[in-house]
Amino acid sequence: GVTHPSHSAGREAQVALIEGFNKLLSGLNKLFSGQENPHFGREMSSIGSYILNCWKNGAIPKFSKG
């Protein structure tokens, strides 16, 4: 399957998804270790739009570069 589309809009959408997902994971790790994370709600609610943006721009959503 295609993991990185050839056009820039799809590539940018994929990069945004990976960055957003990494922020979400970092936020979860903070919460699980007892730290505060005032941005967690925003980080969590953004993931769906990042995924949708990938599909709209011809990218198959991936959550890491590897």
SULFENHU-V695632 format. One record per backbone hydrogen bond with DSSP energy under -1.0 kcal/mol. CO is the residue of the C=O (numbers start at 1). NH is the residue of the N-H. If there is no record, write none. Layout:
CO,NH + CO,NH
//
This chain:
7,11 + 8,12 + 9,13 + 10,14 + 11,15 + 12,16 + 13,17 + 14,18 + 15,19 + 16,20 + 17,21 + 18,22 + 19,23 + 20,24 + 21,25 + 22,26 + 23,27 + 24,28 + 25,29 + 26,30 + 27,31 + 28,32 + 29,33 + 30,35 + 31,34 + 37,40 + 39,43 + 40,44 + 41,45 + 42,46 + 46,50 + 47,51 + 48,52 + 49,53 + 50,54 + 51,55 + 52,56 + 53,57 + 54,59 + 55,58
//
